[in-house]
Amino acid sequence: MVMCAVRQHLLRGSCGAWARFLQRQSRGCVYSSVHGFQQEEIREKLQAFPGGSIELLTQESGLAVLTINYPSRMNAFSGSMMVDLEERVSQLEGWTDGKGLIVQGASGTFCSGSDLNAVRALSNLQDGMKMCMFMQNTLTRLLRLPMISVALVEGRALGGGAELTTACDFRLMAPGSVIQFVHKHMGLVPGWGGAARLVRIVGSQNALKLLGGAVKVDPELALQIGLAEEVLQGEGTGTPLQRAENWLSVYTKGPAPVIQAVKKVVLSGRELPLSEALRTEKDVFGTVWGGPANMQALASKSKHR
Ligand SMILES: CC[C@@H](C(=O)O)C(=O)SCCNC(=O)CCNC(=O)[C@H](O)C(C)(C)COP(=O)(O)OP(=O)(O)OC[C@H]1O[C@@H](n2cnc3c(N)ncnc32)[C@H](O)[C@@H]1OP(=O)(O)O
C-alpha cells in the first residue's frame, strides 16, 4: 500500500508508537492507490470548483483556529476548499507545538455542506466516489490529529457541515445553532464518514433517528444525546470563539508532548483492539516517562519525601 507522502514524513518524525499506530491504521489514510484513490488527480478535479477558503491560525498557546470561510455561500465547501482543508490538516500534522484545535465557520454560521454547484458538477458516480474518498481521508486525518479538537457550532451545520462536526473530538454549540444531517432530503446518506463517526458518538439508535429523520438537532437535544458537550451561553463572557478557547484550555493546559500523548492513547483506545491499544499505550507512555515534564513534576514534589 503506497503511504501518503505526508504520512511518510510524519512516520519519520513521529515516535515509534505513533508511527506504528498510523501504520496499523492504514497509514493514517483510509484510501490509497490500492482503492483506486489517486490524490493528485482528485485534487486537480476539485480545484476546478473555486470559491472561499479554509483559514488556519496557529497560536503560541498551542491552540489553532481553523475557519471555514465562504460566507456568501453559508460556508459551503467548494472543491478548492476541500483541497485547502487537506493542506491545512497536513500543516497541523506537522505542528509539533500543537495541543488544541477549534474548527469554526465565518460570519456566525458553521457550514452548509458541499457547494451544491460542485455537487451538481460531480454528480456522476466516479467523481462522487473520488470526492467521498478525498473527504473521508481528510476528515479521518483531522480526527486523528494528536491534539484535542472542538467544533464551535454557530448558526447551522448542515449535510457535510454536520459531518465535519463529528470529525472533531468535541462539539460546543451556540444558543440557537443547529446540527442537521440533511442528506436524506438530498436522496443521500453521509459520504464524508459522518455516519460511521456519528454512531460512535451517539450510538446506533440515535444515529438512525438523526439520519432517518434528518432531525434538526438544537443545543438541548445535542446535550441530551451526547452530541454536544456544552452550550456556550452568556453574552457577557467574550465572543463564542473566546468562550470555546477558554473551554478547551482546561484540557490542553500543560506541555504539548503530554497533551499530544493524551490524545494518542485515547485515540488508540478508541480505534484499536484491546491488546494493540495496550501496546500502543505502553509505547506512548515510554515517550513521556522520564521526559522533561515528568522530571520537572518529580522535582517539584521532592519535598514530599
Ligand atoms: C456528503 C454531504 C454533501 C454531499 O452530498 O456532497 C452535502 O453536504 S450536500 C449539501 C447539503 N447542504 C444543504 O443542502 C444546505 C443547502 N442550503 C440551505 O438549505 C440554505 O441555504 C441554508 C443553509 C439553510 C440557509 O438558508 P437561508 O438563510 O435562507 O440562506 P440562503 O438559502 O439564501 O443562502 C444564502 C446563500 O448561500 C447559498 N448557499 C447556501 N448553502 C449552499 C450550499 N450548500 N451550496 C451552495 N450555495 C449555498 C445560497 O444559494 C444563497 O446564495 P445566493 O442564492 O447566491 O444568495
The ligand as an SDF file (V2000), in Angstrom:
LIG
                    3D

 56 58  0  0  0  0  0  0  0  0999 V2000
  -21.7380   14.3840    1.7350 C   0  0  0  0  0  0  0  0  0  0  0  0
  -22.6400   15.5260    2.0080 C   0  0  0  0  0  0  0  0  0  0  0  0
  -22.5590   16.5870    0.9620 C   0  0  0  0  0  0  0  0  0  0  0  0
  -22.7170   15.9810   -0.3340 C   0  0  0  0  0  0  0  0  0  0  0  0
  -23.6650   15.2020   -0.5340 O   0  0  0  0  0  0  0  0  0  0  0  0
  -21.8630   16.3190   -1.1510 O   0  0  0  0  0  0  0  0  0  0  0  0
  -23.5000   17.7180    1.2350 C   0  0  0  0  0  0  0  0  0  0  0  0
  -23.3270   18.4030    2.1850 O   0  0  0  0  0  0  0  0  0  0  0  0
  -24.7890   18.1180    0.1160 S   0  0  0  0  0  0  0  0  0  0  0  0
  -25.2890   19.8270    0.6500 C   0  0  0  0  0  0  0  0  0  0  0  0
  -26.1070   19.7650    1.8910 C   0  0  0  0  0  0  0  0  0  0  0  0
  -26.4510   21.1240    2.3070 N   0  0  0  0  0  0  0  0  0  0  0  0
  -27.6620   21.6670    2.0390 C   0  0  0  0  0  0  0  0  0  0  0  0
  -28.4990   21.0630    1.4210 O   0  0  0  0  0  0  0  0  0  0  0  0
  -27.9000   23.0650    2.5600 C   0  0  0  0  0  0  0  0  0  0  0  0
  -28.3210   23.9590    1.3990 C   0  0  0  0  0  0  0  0  0  0  0  0
  -28.5660   25.3130    1.8970 N   0  0  0  0  0  0  0  0  0  0  0  0
  -29.7140   25.6270    2.5860 C   0  0  0  0  0  0  0  0  0  0  0  0
  -30.5370   24.7980    2.9160 O   0  0  0  0  0  0  0  0  0  0  0  0
  -29.8690   27.0760    2.9470 C   0  0  0  0  0  0  0  0  0  0  0  0
  -29.0360   27.8360    2.1110 O   0  0  0  0  0  0  0  0  0  0  0  0
  -29.4800   27.3770    4.3930 C   0  0  0  0  0  0  0  0  0  0  0  0
  -28.0630   26.8900    4.6620 C   0  0  0  0  0  0  0  0  0  0  0  0
  -30.4760   26.7110    5.3190 C   0  0  0  0  0  0  0  0  0  0  0  0
  -29.5270   28.8920    4.5880 C   0  0  0  0  0  0  0  0  0  0  0  0
  -30.7980   29.3650    4.1790 O   0  0  0  0  0  0  0  0  0  0  0  0
  -31.0410   30.9260    4.1450 P   0  0  0  0  0  0  0  0  0  0  0  0
  -30.6840   31.5220    5.4500 O   0  0  0  0  0  0  0  0  0  0  0  0
  -32.4200   31.1180    3.6020 O   0  0  0  0  0  0  0  0  0  0  0  0
  -29.9940   31.4940    3.1120 O   0  0  0  0  0  0  0  0  0  0  0  0
  -29.9750   31.1520    1.5760 P   0  0  0  0  0  0  0  0  0  0  0  0
  -30.5560   29.8250    1.3180 O   0  0  0  0  0  0  0  0  0  0  0  0
  -30.4840   32.3030    0.8040 O   0  0  0  0  0  0  0  0  0  0  0  0
  -28.4150   31.0120    1.3540 O   0  0  0  0  0  0  0  0  0  0  0  0
  -27.6000   32.1720    1.2510 C   0  0  0  0  0  0  0  0  0  0  0  0
  -26.7350   31.9580    0.0400 C   0  0  0  0  0  0  0  0  0  0  0  0
  -25.9060   30.8130    0.3050 O   0  0  0  0  0  0  0  0  0  0  0  0
  -26.0600   29.8980   -0.7510 C   0  0  0  0  0  0  0  0  0  0  0  0
  -25.8870   28.5500   -0.2200 N   0  0  0  0  0  0  0  0  0  0  0  0
  -26.2930   28.0870    0.9670 C   0  0  0  0  0  0  0  0  0  0  0  0
  -25.9580   26.7940    1.1110 N   0  0  0  0  0  0  0  0  0  0  0  0
  -25.3030   26.4290   -0.0200 C   0  0  0  0  0  0  0  0  0  0  0  0
  -24.7010   25.2210   -0.4790 C   0  0  0  0  0  0  0  0  0  0  0  0
  -24.6630   24.1120    0.2670 N   0  0  0  0  0  0  0  0  0  0  0  0
  -24.1390   25.2270   -1.7080 N   0  0  0  0  0  0  0  0  0  0  0  0
  -24.1280   26.3480   -2.4770 C   0  0  0  0  0  0  0  0  0  0  0  0
  -24.6860   27.5560   -2.0930 N   0  0  0  0  0  0  0  0  0  0  0  0
  -25.2610   27.5560   -0.8730 C   0  0  0  0  0  0  0  0  0  0  0  0
  -27.4580   30.1320   -1.2730 C   0  0  0  0  0  0  0  0  0  0  0  0
  -27.5640   29.6340   -2.5770 O   0  0  0  0  0  0  0  0  0  0  0  0
  -27.5330   31.6240   -1.2100 C   0  0  0  0  0  0  0  0  0  0  0  0
  -26.7950   32.1290   -2.2990 O   0  0  0  0  0  0  0  0  0  0  0  0
  -27.4930   33.1950   -3.2890 P   0  0  0  0  0  0  0  0  0  0  0  0
  -28.7240   32.4890   -3.8050 O   0  0  0  0  0  0  0  0  0  0  0  0
  -26.4790   33.4700   -4.3410 O   0  0  0  0  0  0  0  0  0  0  0  0
  -27.8280   34.3680   -2.4240 O   0  0  0  0  0  0  0  0  0  0  0  0
  1  2  1  0
  2  3  1  0
  3  4  1  0
  3  7  1  0
  4  5  2  0
  4  6  1  0
  7  8  2  0
  7  9  1  0
  9 10  1  0
 10 11  1  0
 11 12  1  0
 12 13  1  0
 13 14  2  0
 13 15  1  0
 15 16  1  0
 16 17  1  0
 17 18  1  0
 18 19  2  0
 18 20  1  0
 20 21  1  0
 20 22  1  0
 22 23  1  0
 22 24  1  0
 22 25  1  0
 25 26  1  0
 26 27  1  0
 27 28  2  0
 27 29  1  0
 27 30  1  0
 30 31  1  0
 31 32  2  0
 31 33  1  0
 31 34  1  0
 34 35  1  0
 35 36  1  0
 36 37  1  0
 36 51  1  0
 37 38  1  0
 38 39  1  0
 38 49  1  0
 39 40  1  0
 39 48  1  0
 40 41  2  0
 41 42  1  0
 42 43  1  0
 42 48  2  0
 43 44  1  0
 43 45  2  0
 45 46  1  0
 46 47  2  0
 47 48  1  0
 49 50  1  0
 49 51  1  0
 51 52  1  0
 52 53  1  0
 53 54  2  0
 53 55  1  0
 53 56  1  0
M  END
$$$$
